[in-house]
Amino acid sequence: MTESDFSWPRKGQKAFGLPDRPALEAFFMPPDGAYLVGFKRAGDMIVAAAQAEGQHPDDLFFPVAYLYRHHLELMLKELVGLGVRVGSLEGCEDCLGQHNLHKLWNKAKQLIMEVWPDSPVDDLNGTEQMILEFHKLDPTGQAFRYARDKHGAPHLQGAPQRIDLNKLKAAVDSVSTFLDASYAGIDYCDPGPP
């Protein structure tokens, strides 16, 4: 290997500098939407790239699962936050600062059932099942990010040995669509301030 084969940091180099090529220029969007969309889109892009390259995606599971889990957490927090704003979910502001998908889902489900008491049970149960799968594997939002917890114990001890990234993507797509539609419907029904 020659010296030119290595990429070392250079004095004056910036990680968040202006781009040399406009095609890769990223603009900071209004925060909430960019986070919601960005984490899912990044996960989708990794799954698509892994499939296109035909390489074994073992080491990609963790970032994909983290990106998808975080996307679902943000979606749930948006829905619960909407419930707080419209006055349907009082006293649950504390759960917005946590990473517990189970608690967030319970609040979101409470809101959905309040707005649509005759909601199809199968839709709610299917959404709950997938959210709880994520919660069971990563209850704190740390297991997909780190191999070990703060005490050195390994994460993901109960994880399946094999996971299909396409099925993972499809599951997240369906839950994301359900949560997005729920948010849009509740937001549309809210008359807003008088």
C-alpha positions in Angstrom: 0.0 0.0 0.0 1.2 3.5 -0.8 0.6 6.6 1.3 -2.2 7.7 -1.1 -4.1 4.5 -0.3 -4.8 5.8 3.3 -7.3 8.5 4.2 -6.1 10.3 7.3 -7.6 13.5 8.7 -6.1 16.7 7.5 -5.7 19.9 9.4 -8.6 22.2 8.4 -10.8 19.4 7.1 -14.4 19.7 8.3 -16.9 17.0 8.8 -19.8 19.4 8.4 -18.4 21.6 5.7 -19.9 22.8 2.5 -19.9 20.1 -0.3 -17.5 20.0 -3.2 -20.2 18.6 -5.4 -23.7 20.0 -5.3 -25.2 16.5 -5.9 -24.3 15.5 -2.3 -25.3 18.7 -0.6 -27.6 18.1 2.2 -29.9 20.8 3.7 -31.0 20.7 7.3 -34.8 20.4 7.1 -37.2 21.3 9.8 -36.3 18.9 12.5 -39.3 16.7 13.3 -40.0 15.6 9.7 -36.4 15.1 8.7 -35.7 12.8 11.7 -38.9 10.8 11.1 -38.3 10.3 7.4 -34.5 10.2 7.5 -34.0 7.2 9.9 -36.4 5.1 7.9 -35.1 6.1 4.6 -31.5 5.4 5.7 -32.6 1.9 6.8 -34.4 1.3 3.5 -31.3 2.4 1.5 -29.1 0.0 3.4 -31.5 -2.9 2.8 -31.7 -2.1 -0.9 -27.9 -1.7 -1.2 -27.3 -5.0 0.6 -29.6 -6.8 -1.8 -28.2 -5.1 -4.9 -24.6 -5.9 -3.9 -25.4 -9.5 -3.2 -23.1 -9.4 -0.1 -24.0 -11.2 3.1 -25.7 -8.5 5.3 -24.7 -9.9 8.8 -23.0 -6.7 9.9 -25.8 -4.5 8.5 -28.6 -5.9 10.7 -27.6 -3.8 13.7 -27.6 -0.4 12.0 -30.8 -1.3 10.0 -32.6 -2.5 13.2 -31.4 0.6 15.1 -32.6 3.0 12.3 -36.0 1.3 12.1 -36.5 1.1 15.8 -35.6 4.7 16.2 -38.0 5.6 13.4 -40.8 3.8 15.1 -40.0 5.4 18.4 -40.1 8.9 16.8 -43.4 8.0 15.1 -44.9 6.9 18.4 -43.6 10.0 20.1 -45.2 12.2 17.4 -48.5 10.5 17.8 -48.4 10.6 21.6 -47.3 14.3 21.4 -50.3 15.0 19.2 -52.6 13.3 21.8 -51.1 15.6 24.5 -51.6 18.7 22.3 -55.2 17.9 21.6 -56.0 17.1 25.2 -56.7 13.4 24.8 -53.6 12.2 26.6 -53.0 14.0 29.9 -50.2 13.2 32.3 -48.1 11.2 29.8 -45.6 13.9 28.9 -43.0 12.0 30.8 -43.1 9.0 28.4 -42.0 11.3 25.6 -38.6 11.6 27.2 -38.2 7.8 27.4 -37.3 5.1 24.8 -39.8 2.5 26.0 -41.7 1.4 22.9 -44.3 -0.5 24.9 -45.3 2.5 27.0 -45.4 4.7 24.0 -47.5 2.2 22.0 -50.0 1.9 25.0 -50.5 5.7 24.9 -50.8 5.8 21.1 -53.2 2.9 21.1 -55.3 4.6 23.8 -55.5 7.7 21.6 -56.4 5.8 18.5 -59.1 3.9 20.4 -60.5 7.1 21.8 -60.7 8.8 18.4 -61.9 5.6 16.6 -63.5 3.3 19.2 -64.5 0.9 16.5 -61.0 0.6 15.1 -60.3 -2.8 13.5 -58.9 -5.0 16.2 -56.7 -6.9 13.7 -54.9 -3.7 12.7 -54.3 -2.6 16.2 -53.1 -6.1 17.2 -50.8 -6.5 14.2 -49.2 -3.1 14.9 -48.9 -3.9 18.6 -47.3 -7.3 17.8 -44.5 -5.7 15.7 -43.9 -2.8 18.0 -43.6 -5.3 20.9 -41.1 -7.4 18.9 -38.8 -4.4 18.7 -39.4 -3.6 22.4 -38.6 -7.2 23.5 -35.3 -7.2 21.7 -34.4 -3.6 22.5 -36.4 -2.2 25.4 -34.1 0.8 26.1 -33.1 1.8 22.6 -29.5 0.7 23.3 -29.3 -3.0 22.2 -29.1 -2.3 18.5 -26.5 0.4 19.1 -24.1 -1.4 21.5 -23.0 -5.0 21.8 -23.0 -4.8 25.6 -24.9 -2.9 28.3 -23.3 -0.5 30.8 -22.4 -3.4 33.0 -20.8 -5.5 30.3 -23.6 -7.9 29.8 -24.3 -8.8 26.1 -27.4 -7.4 24.5 -29.8 -9.3 22.2 -29.5 -12.6 24.0 -33.0 -13.6 23.0 -32.7 -12.5 19.3 -33.5 -15.0 16.6 -30.4 -16.5 14.9 -31.5 -15.5 11.4 -33.4 -12.4 10.3 -34.7 -11.5 6.8 -33.9 -7.8 6.3 -36.6 -7.6 3.6 -39.2 -8.9 6.0 -38.0 -6.5 8.7 -38.4 -3.6 6.2 -41.9 -4.8 5.2 -42.9 -5.0 8.8 -41.6 -1.5 9.5 -43.3 -0.2 6.3 -46.7 -1.5 7.5 -46.4 -0.2 11.0 -45.1 3.2 9.8 -48.0 3.5 7.4 -50.5 2.7 10.1 -49.0 5.2 12.5 -48.7 7.8 9.9 -52.3 7.4 8.8 -53.4 7.5 12.5 -51.5 10.7 13.0 -52.9 12.3 9.9 -56.5 11.3 10.8 -56.3 12.5 14.3 -54.6 15.8 13.2 -57.3 16.3 10.6 -60.1 15.7 13.2 -58.6 18.2 15.7 -60.3 21.5 15.2 -57.3 23.3 16.7 -57.4 26.4 18.9 -60.7 28.4 18.8 
